[in-house]
Amino acid sequence: MPSRLLSIFIASCFLTIIAFFCFAHSAKAQSFGDSQNTYNQKGTISIGEAKKGTLAPNEKHVYEFQIQAKTMIVIDLKKDASNLDPYLSLQTEQGYLIQNDDDGGGDLNSKIISRLAPGRYKIIAGGLGTSSGAYELRLNATDIKSISIGDTINDTLKDGQVKVYEFTLKSEGLVRIDGRRTDDSAFAPFIDLKSEFGNPIGNDLNNGACACSELISYLNPGTYFIFFKGYSDRGGSYSLSLTRKEYRAQEFTTISAGETRKGWIFPTQKHSYDFTMPKSGFAMIDLVKDNSNLDAYLWLYNSAGIELASDDDAGGNLNARLLKKLEAGSYKIIAGGLGNSSGKYALSARTIEAKNIGLNQTLNDSLADNEIKLYLFTLSKETNISFIGKGTGATPIRPYMELLSSNSQFIEKDNNTGSLYESLISKQLFPGEYIILLKDYSGKAGQYSFSLKEGAGDASRGAIELGKEIKGNLSQNEKHSYSLQLKKDAYVSIDHTKDGNSPLDAFLWLYDANGMLVQSDDDGGGNRNAKIMRQLKAGKYIVTAGTYSGSSGAYKLIASEIIISDITPGQAVKDSLKSGEMKMYIFDVKKEGLYTITGKRLGQSNFAPYIDLKMESGKVIGNDFNTGSEPSSGISMHLPKGRFHILMKGHNNTGGSYRILVREEK
């Protein structure tokens, strides 16, 4: 537990995609001397100036500009009544990549905001992929205004304008940023807080319906930037205030079934609540961020101080949930934030009565508003099971179901997207006890029937071997399961893709030998294809290929081992990939700082390198923006100390020779 929390804490504190702040020590840009793109020099552009032009497929327009002092610049590339999908690149005069952007301007338009040192720079205006059409390019400067603790600034924003405020803290503590509309316009303020290096810290969670916004964050000493704009780019008059906020000590120390307790957690703090289970049964405990940036985390202990359960995201949307069968007695609930996250929370606890259901049985039942029902069943042999929930009566519900193990571990959810009055889980299960959690998708009251039937669409299809492709055809809600035996620990990629012009929307599940879900995926492979990539221990697994939202069609399924090699910052490695192959490189960051990873095609192939940068846990923290038309790619990120993985593959599964380089920027 501590190592996981520490890794996430470090990542949230230091990982920086150079998206808003870059200086002259940025990453070397991609080479633009390739035959697939045409680069036309369009002269200079000045601060405050707009340029119009028309781009042909694979054409790029290059503009140069110069600034005399450190400046926060804003570049907007908008389609001008055309089918262009704008794509922007900002570089230094020497060709060092500072930032790329695709849709940062909304509605397929591009926007770059970057703090630049004095010097000359290049703007590359292009279309994503082969898109083309007319555009308008604007270059503006945004003043950086100073604000101090205790200050209130009254100001006005024009439509589409962003203002930046800088403040410095000499001591750590809670800081409140408050934005309020001061006129009769439709202006809805939006606050985005970033560190001196551009690390995203938090935003105000305004959904566009509020005339005021608030962001409270626990900050260490240092310099910070507030990006202040109108929701949906609307302008208006406003006030912006910056104050210290005193956090209150934990107000309550007990919670009972049916109660909700609210509070505030700052980084590394935990709130402890005594909870009494009145009688044996199931308890559901929810820790929900209360309009804050808290990443909720829950722990449950018995009266002897032994940890019974913990959870991070089972409640969805960074909220935590524990569902546990408990005996009558005293327990302790600990509410906290994952890593260094902090904010307001709401903690609730309730007891849930569980009902038994047998094979080939149907129950008719009803739900009150926000009610959850639990159903228990036992299997004496390995078999295929279908769980069917149907809305019935005058007020039918839209059922949502989750299949859980006897100790409440998540196994699988149903196929309902929230619009259906019927939901289904089909699964091959091993002997044992299981739980079905059933509720209305939106928490509404109503009637339903629940059936448990033997015989499911999860058909066993034998074994799948590494590197060997399997083809099949899936009907609606059908699943095909394959056993995968790994003789050694391996980093494995599993791809479930539609075959040809199949209308299939692929969904993929990976289970361990005990039938517990390891990972699932919907669109990780792009274009409605599914992909799972992760490090796996030697042993037996079940790979299940299925469909999403009632789709059907032909599919291809392949499991491949990804070769792993070590690479050292400062080292360039020459290597090659076969078509469809991927390779993984591992490097250690011993000194926090800015690091650049570049991949460059060697030879005359059509290989277009694509790079994903991952944490050791497998979480993707950056990729290279190569659209498939470039012979080189790159990532530049501010990284903390630690171990990182680089996934190298060919765009559109191309293969060829390449050179990969990891470099620490001085």
GIJODA-V248580 format. One record per residue. N is the residue number from 1. RES is the residue in three letters. PSI is psi in degrees with one decimal (* if undefined). Layout:
((N & RES & PSI) (N & RES & PSI))
This chain:
((1 & MET & -51.4) (2 & PRO & -39.2) (3 & SER & -36.5) (4 & ARG & -45.2) (5 & LEU & -39.7) (6 & LEU & -41.7) (7 & SER & -39.3) (8 & ILE & -35.3) (9 & PHE & -45.3) (10 & ILE & -43.3) (11 & ALA & -43.2) (12 & SER & -25.1) (13 & CYS & -38.4) (14 & PHE & -24.1) (15 & LEU & 126.8) (16 & THR & 111.4) (17 & ILE & 126.1) (18 & ILE & 76.3) (19 & ALA & -22.9) (20 & PHE & -25.5) (21 & PHE & 117.7) (22 & CYS & 147.1) (23 & PHE & -168.0) (24 & ALA & -2.6) (25 & HIS & 33.2) (26 & SER & 179.5) (27 & ALA & 148.3) (28 & LYS & 130.3) (29 & ALA & 171.2) (30 & GLN & 149.6) (31 & SER & 132.7) (32 & PHE & 11.0) (33 & GLY & 36.8) (34 & ASP & 162.2) (35 & SER & -12.4) (36 & GLN & -15.8) (37 & ASN & 148.3) (38 & THR & 124.5) (39 & TYR & 116.5) (40 & ASN & 125.2) (41 & GLN & 126.4) (42 & LYS & 14.6) (43 & GLY & -147.6) (44 & THR & 159.4) (45 & ILE & 140.2) (46 & SER & 159.0) (47 & ILE & 129.1) (48 & GLY & -2.3) (49 & GLU & 153.5) (50 & ALA & 141.7) (51 & LYS & 142.3) (52 & LYS & 149.8) (53 & GLY & 179.7) (54 & THR & 130.9) (55 & LEU & 131.5) (56 & ALA & 165.1) (57 & PRO & 134.3) (58 & ASN & 15.4) (59 & GLU & 144.6) (60 & LYS & 138.5) (61 & HIS & 130.6) (62 & VAL & 123.1) (63 & TYR & 144.8) (64 & GLU & 147.1) (65 & PHE & 162.6) (66 & GLN & 141.5) (67 & ILE & 147.3) (68 & GLN & -16.9) (69 & ALA & 164.4) (70 & LYS & 124.6) (71 & THR & 141.7) (72 & MET & 110.7) (73 & ILE & 153.4) (74 & VAL & 122.6) (75 & ILE & 126.1) (76 & ASP & 127.3) (77 & LEU & 111.8) (78 & LYS & 140.7) (79 & LYS & 140.1) (80 & ASP & 83.9) (81 & ALA & 46.9) (82 & SER & 179.3) (83 & ASN & 13.8) (84 & LEU & 138.3) (85 & ASP & 93.7) (86 & PRO & 145.5) (87 & TYR & 128.2) (88 & LEU & 146.5) (89 & SER & 134.8) (90 & LEU & 129.6) (91 & GLN & 160.6) (92 & THR & 172.0) (93 & GLU & -31.5) (94 & GLN & -0.9) (95 & GLY & 16.5) (96 & TYR & 129.0) (97 & LEU & 129.1) (98 & ILE & -49.5) (99 & GLN & 143.8) (100 & ASN & 155.3) (101 & ASP & 143.5) (102 & ASP & -68.6) (103 & ASP & 22.7) (104 & GLY & -17.0) (105 & GLY & 2.3) (106 & GLY & 152.5) (107 & ASP & 42.8) (108 & LEU & 1.9) (109 & ASN & 160.1) (110 & SER & 146.3) (111 & LYS & 135.1) (112 & ILE & 129.0) (113 & ILE & 122.7) (114 & SER & 140.8) (115 & ARG & 117.8) (116 & LEU & 146.0) (117 & ALA & 163.1) (118 & PRO & 139.6) (119 & GLY & -171.7) (120 & ARG & 144.9) (121 & TYR & 163.3) (122 & LYS & 140.1) (123 & ILE & 126.1) (124 & ILE & 114.8) (125 & ALA & 125.5) (126 & GLY & -177.6) (127 & GLY & 141.6) (128 & LEU & 132.0) (129 & GLY & -125.9) (130 & THR & 18.2) (131 & SER & 154.2) (132 & SER & 165.4) (133 & GLY & -177.8) (134 & ALA & 152.5) (135 & TYR & 165.6) (136 & GLU & 127.6) (137 & LEU & 127.8) (138 & ARG & 138.7) (139 & LEU & 120.7) (140 & ASN & 160.4) (141 & ALA & 139.8) (142 & THR & 123.4) (143 & ASP & 143.8) (144 & ILE & 111.9) (145 & LYS & 146.4) (146 & SER & 141.4) (147 & ILE & 141.8) (148 & SER & 162.8) (149 & ILE & 128.9) (150 & GLY & -10.3) (151 & ASP & 148.9) (152 & THR & 123.7) (153 & ILE & 130.6) (154 & ASN & 128.7) (155 & ASP & 179.3) (156 & THR & 140.9) (157 & LEU & 139.6) (158 & LYS & 163.1) (159 & ASP & 130.1) (160 & GLY & -4.4) (161 & GLN & 148.7) (162 & VAL & 134.0) (163 & LYS & 146.5) (164 & VAL & 130.7) (165 & TYR & 136.5) (166 & GLU & 136.7) (167 & PHE & 156.2) (168 & THR & 134.9) (169 & LEU & 135.1) (170 & LYS & -17.5) (171 & SER & 150.8) (172 & GLU & 160.9) (173 & GLY & -179.6) (174 & LEU & 132.7) (175 & VAL & 135.5) (176 & ARG & 127.5) (177 & ILE & 123.6) (178 & ASP & 121.7) (179 & GLY & 132.6) (180 & ARG & 135.6) (181 & ARG & 138.3) (182 & THR & 14.4) (183 & ASP & -172.1) (184 & ASP & 17.0) (185 & SER & -177.0) (186 & ALA & 14.4) (187 & PHE & 127.4) (188 & ALA & 108.6) (189 & PRO & 145.3) (190 & PHE & 128.7) (191 & ILE & 130.7) (192 & ASP & 122.5) (193 & LEU & 130.9) (194 & LYS & 155.8) (195 & SER & 178.2) (196 & GLU & -30.4) (197 & PHE & 0.9) (198 & GLY & 4.8) (199 & ASN & 127.4) (200 & PRO & 127.6) (201 & ILE & -44.9) (202 & GLY & 165.1) (203 & ASN & 173.6) (204 & ASP & -7.4) (205 & LEU & 13.7) (206 & ASN & 128.6) (207 & ASN & 8.3) (208 & GLY & -3.7) (209 & ALA & -5.3) (210 & CYS & 143.8) (211 & ALA & -1.4) (212 & CYS & 156.9) (213 & SER & 153.6) (214 & GLU & 136.3) (215 & LEU & 121.3) (216 & ILE & 126.9) (217 & SER & 144.4) (218 & TYR & 115.5) (219 & LEU & 145.7) (220 & ASN & 166.7) (221 & PRO & 140.2) (222 & GLY & -173.9) (223 & THR & 139.6) (224 & TYR & 157.7) (225 & PHE & 132.5) (226 & ILE & 119.9) (227 & PHE & 115.1) (228 & PHE & 125.6) (229 & LYS & 177.4) (230 & GLY & 140.4) (231 & TYR & 137.1) (232 & SER & 25.7) (233 & ASP & 19.9) (234 & ARG & 148.4) (235 & GLY & 169.7) (236 & GLY & 178.1) (237 & SER & 148.7) (238 & TYR & 167.1) (239 & SER & 142.6) (240 & LEU & 123.1) (241 & SER & 146.1) (242 & LEU & 118.7) (243 & THR & 156.9) (244 & ARG & 147.6) (245 & LYS & 129.0) (246 & GLU & 126.3) (247 & TYR & 142.0) (248 & ARG & 147.2) (249 & ALA & 162.1) (250 & GLN & 122.9) (251 & GLU & -39.9) (252 & PHE & 153.0) (253 & THR & 1.1) (254 & THR & 155.5) (255 & ILE & 139.4) (256 & SER & 162.2) (257 & ALA & 129.4) (258 & GLY & -7.1) (259 & GLU & 158.0) (260 & THR & 129.8) (261 & ARG & 137.6) (262 & LYS & 150.9) (263 & GLY & -170.3) (264 & TRP & 131.8) (265 & ILE & 130.7) (266 & PHE & 170.2) (267 & PRO & 134.9) (268 & THR & -3.5) (269 & GLN & 149.1) (270 & LYS & 142.3) (271 & HIS & 132.1) (272 & SER & 131.9) (273 & TYR & 134.3) (274 & ASP & 132.7) (275 & PHE & 132.5) (276 & THR & 125.2) (277 & MET & 112.7) (278 & PRO & -33.3) (279 & LYS & 164.8) (280 & SER & 136.1) (281 & GLY & -164.4) (282 & PHE & 137.6) (283 & ALA & 136.1) (284 & MET & 124.4) (285 & ILE & 125.2) (286 & ASP & 131.1) (287 & LEU & 111.6) (288 & VAL & 132.0) (289 & LYS & 133.0) (290 & ASP & 83.6) (291 & ASN & 48.4) (292 & SER & 178.1) (293 & ASN & 20.6) (294 & LEU & 135.1) (295 & ASP & 95.2) (296 & ALA & 143.0) (297 & TYR & 136.4) (298 & LEU & 144.9) (299 & TRP & 147.2) (300 & LEU & 128.8) (301 & TYR & 151.8) (302 & ASN & -178.3) (303 & SER & -19.4) (304 & ALA & 1.0) (305 & GLY & 13.0) (306 & ILE & 130.5) (307 & GLU & 126.7) (308 & LEU & -33.6) (309 & ALA & 157.9) (310 & SER & 158.7) (311 & ASP & 150.0) (312 & ASP & -67.8) (313 & ASP & 17.9) (314 & ALA & -18.8) (315 & GLY & -3.4) (316 & GLY & 151.0) (317 & ASN & 40.6) (318 & LEU & 14.1) (319 & ASN & 155.7) (320 & ALA & 147.6) (321 & ARG & 136.8) (322 & LEU & 129.5) (323 & LEU & 117.8) (324 & LYS & 136.2) (325 & LYS & 122.6) (326 & LEU & 148.0) (327 & GLU & 158.8) (328 & ALA & 136.7) (329 & GLY & -168.6) (330 & SER & 140.2) (331 & TYR & 167.2) (332 & LYS & 128.2) (333 & ILE & 128.6) (334 & ILE & 124.2) (335 & ALA & 130.2) (336 & GLY & -177.2) (337 & GLY & 141.5) (338 & LEU & 135.8) (339 & GLY & -130.7) (340 & ASN & 17.1) (341 & SER & 154.2) (342 & SER & 165.2) (343 & GLY & -177.4) (344 & LYS & 151.6) (345 & TYR & 163.1) (346 & ALA & 121.6) (347 & LEU & 126.2) (348 & SER & 152.2) (349 & ALA & 141.9) (350 & ARG & 155.1) (351 & THR & 145.9) (352 & ILE & 128.0) (353 & GLU & 133.5) (354 & ALA & 140.6) (355 & LYS & 148.8) (356 & ASN & 145.3) (357 & ILE & 143.5) (358 & GLY & 170.5) (359 & LEU & 139.6) (360 & ASN & 33.7) (361 & GLN & 146.0) (362 & THR & 130.5) (363 & LEU & 139.8) (364 & ASN & 132.1) (365 & ASP & 178.4) (366 & SER & 160.3) (367 & LEU & 142.2) (368 & ALA & 172.7) (369 & ASP & 130.2) (370 & ASN & 17.7) (371 & GLU & 151.1) (372 & ILE & 135.3) (373 & LYS & 146.7) (374 & LEU & 138.1) (375 & TYR & 133.0) (376 & LEU & 140.8) (377 & PHE & 157.8) (378 & THR & 136.4) (379 & LEU & 135.7) (380 & SER & -10.3) (381 & LYS & 161.1) (382 & GLU & 127.7) (383 & THR & 164.9) (384 & ASN & 133.3) (385 & ILE & 140.0) (386 & SER & 131.1) (387 & PHE & 121.8) (388 & ILE & 122.2) (389 & GLY & 131.0) (390 & LYS & 132.1) (391 & GLY & 136.0) (392 & THR & 172.4) (393 & GLY & -165.1) (394 & ALA & -29.4) (395 & THR & 74.2) (396 & PRO & 142.4) (397 & ILE & 164.2) (398 & ARG & 94.8) (399 & PRO & 141.8) (400 & TYR & 130.2) (401 & MET & 145.9) (402 & GLU & 136.5) (403 & LEU & 126.5) (404 & LEU & 155.6) (405 & SER & 175.2) (406 & SER & -24.2) (407 & ASN & 22.8) (408 & SER & 19.5) (409 & GLN & 136.7) (410 & PHE & 134.0) (411 & ILE & -50.1) (412 & GLU & 152.3) (413 & LYS & 171.1) (414 & ASP & -176.4) (415 & ASN & 6.6) (416 & ASN & 130.1) (417 & THR & 4.7) (418 & GLY & -9.6) (419 & SER & -2.4) (420 & LEU & 147.0) (421 & TYR & 7.0) (422 & GLU & 139.2) (423 & SER & 156.5) (424 & LEU & 137.4) (425 & ILE & 126.6) (426 & SER & 126.8) (427 & LYS & 138.3) (428 & GLN & 120.8) (429 & LEU & 150.8) (430 & PHE & 163.8) (431 & PRO & 141.1) (432 & GLY & -173.6) (433 & GLU & 144.0) (434 & TYR & 164.3) (435 & ILE & 138.8) (436 & ILE & 124.5) (437 & LEU & 127.7) (438 & LEU & 134.7) (439 & LYS & 172.3) (440 & ASP & 142.6) (441 & TYR & -35.9) (442 & SER & 8.7) (443 & GLY & 17.2) (444 & LYS & 158.7) (445 & ALA & 156.3) (446 & GLY & -175.0) (447 & GLN & 158.6) (448 & TYR & 165.7) (449 & SER & 148.2) (450 & PHE & 126.0) (451 & SER & 144.1) (452 & LEU & 113.3) (453 & LYS & 141.9) (454 & GLU & 136.5) (455 & GLY & 109.9) (456 & ALA & 171.9) (457 & GLY & 9.6) (458 & ASP & 84.7) (459 & ALA & 130.5) (460 & SER & 130.7) (461 & ARG & 20.9) (462 & GLY & -147.2) (463 & ALA & 154.9) (464 & ILE & 134.2) (465 & GLU & 148.2) (466 & LEU & 129.7) (467 & GLY & -5.0) (468 & LYS & 123.3) (469 & GLU & 141.4) (470 & ILE & 139.6) (471 & LYS & 149.6) (472 & GLY & -175.4) (473 & ASN & 128.4) (474 & LEU & 132.2) (475 & SER & 177.2) (476 & GLN & 129.8) (477 & ASN & 11.6) (478 & GLU & 152.6) (479 & LYS & 143.4) (480 & HIS & 124.9) (481 & SER & 140.2) (482 & TYR & 139.8) (483 & SER & 138.1) (484 & LEU & 120.0) (485 & GLN & 119.1) (486 & LEU & 123.7) (487 & LYS & -16.3) (488 & LYS & 164.5) (489 & ASP & 138.7) (490 & ALA & 153.0) (491 & TYR & 117.1) (492 & VAL & 140.1) (493 & SER & 128.5) (494 & ILE & 122.1) (495 & ASP & 124.6) (496 & HIS & 106.9) (497 & THR & 151.2) (498 & LYS & 144.4) (499 & ASP & 115.8) (500 & GLY & -129.7) (501 & ASN & 24.1) (502 & SER & 139.9) (503 & PRO & 8.4) (504 & LEU & 136.7) (505 & ASP & 101.0) (506 & ALA & 142.8) (507 & PHE & 140.9) (508 & LEU & 138.2) (509 & TRP & 145.6) (510 & LEU & 124.5) (511 & TYR & 154.3) (512 & ASP & -176.6) (513 & ALA & -19.8) (514 & ASN & 5.6) (515 & GLY & 8.8) (516 & MET & 136.9) (517 & LEU & 126.7) (518 & VAL & -45.1) (519 & GLN & 150.8) (520 & SER & 161.2) (521 & ASP & 146.9) (522 & ASP & -69.4) (523 & ASP & 23.2) (524 & GLY & -19.8) (525 & GLY & 0.8) (526 & GLY & 152.1) (527 & ASN & 41.6) (528 & ARG & 21.2) (529 & ASN & 155.9) (530 & ALA & 146.0) (531 & LYS & 136.8) (532 & ILE & 128.5) (533 & MET & 125.2) (534 & ARG & 163.0) (535 & GLN & 130.4) (536 & LEU & 143.4) (537 & LYS & 157.5) (538 & ALA & 141.6) (539 & GLY & -170.1) (540 & LYS & 140.5) (541 & TYR & 161.4) (542 & ILE & 123.4) (543 & VAL & 122.0) (544 & THR & 121.3) (545 & ALA & 126.5) (546 & GLY & -167.3) (547 & THR & 161.3) (548 & TYR & 135.1) (549 & SER & 43.5) (550 & GLY & 9.7) (551 & SER & 169.9) (552 & SER & 166.3) (553 & GLY & -179.3) (554 & ALA & 148.5) (555 & TYR & 163.4) (556 & LYS & 142.3) (557 & LEU & 128.0) (558 & ILE & 138.6) (559 & ALA & 129.4) (560 & SER & 144.6) (561 & GLU & 134.8) (562 & ILE & 122.6) (563 & ILE & 134.8) (564 & ILE & 131.2) (565 & SER & 154.3) (566 & ASP & 145.0) (567 & ILE & 144.4) (568 & THR & 138.2) (569 & PRO & 129.5) (570 & GLY & -9.3) (571 & GLN & 136.4) (572 & ALA & 129.6) (573 & VAL & 129.5) (574 & LYS & 133.7) (575 & ASP & 180.0) (576 & SER & 157.1) (577 & LEU & 141.6) (578 & LYS & 162.4) (579 & SER & 126.0) (580 & GLY & -6.8) (581 & GLU & 154.2) (582 & MET & 151.6) (583 & LYS & 151.9) (584 & MET & 134.9) (585 & TYR & 136.0) (586 & ILE & 132.5) (587 & PHE & 152.9) (588 & ASP & 131.7) (589 & VAL & 111.2) (590 & LYS & -14.8) (591 & LYS & 121.7) (592 & GLU & 139.4) (593 & GLY & -169.0) (594 & LEU & 126.4) (595 & TYR & 143.8) (596 & THR & 133.0) (597 & ILE & 123.8) (598 & THR & 144.4) (599 & GLY & 128.2) (600 & LYS & 132.0) (601 & ARG & 138.9) (602 & LEU & 139.8) (603 & GLY & -166.5) (604 & GLN & 17.9) (605 & SER & 177.5) (606 & ASN & 18.2) (607 & PHE & 126.5) (608 & ALA & 102.9) (609 & PRO & 142.3) (610 & TYR & 133.5) (611 & ILE & 131.4) (612 & ASP & 133.5) (613 & LEU & 128.3) (614 & LYS & 151.0) (615 & MET & 167.7) (616 & GLU & -28.8) (617 & SER & -13.1) (618 & GLY & -7.8) (619 & LYS & 128.5) (620 & VAL & 128.4) (621 & ILE & -3.0) (622 & GLY & 152.7) (623 & ASN & 174.7) (624 & ASP & -4.7) (625 & PHE & 6.5) (626 & ASN & 127.5) (627 & THR & 0.0) (628 & GLY & -2.6) (629 & SER & -1.4) (630 & GLU & 144.7) (631 & PRO & -0.9) (632 & SER & 161.4) (633 & SER & 162.8) (634 & GLY & 153.3) (635 & ILE & 137.1) (636 & SER & 119.7) (637 & MET & 148.8) (638 & HIS & 115.3) (639 & LEU & 144.0) (640 & PRO & 177.3) (641 & LYS & 143.2) (642 & GLY & -174.2) (643 & ARG & 138.2) (644 & PHE & 154.1) (645 & HIS & 137.5) (646 & ILE & 120.5) (647 & LEU & 121.7) (648 & MET & 129.1) (649 & LYS & 174.5) (650 & GLY & 133.8) (651 & HIS & 136.2) (652 & ASN & 29.7) (653 & ASN & 21.8) (654 & THR & 156.8) (655 & GLY & 163.1) (656 & GLY & -177.6) (657 & SER & 150.5) (658 & TYR & 168.4) (659 & ARG & 131.1) (660 & ILE & 137.6) (661 & LEU & 133.8) (662 & VAL & 126.4) (663 & ARG & 135.0) (664 & GLU & 125.8) (665 & GLU & 130.1) (666 & LYS & *))
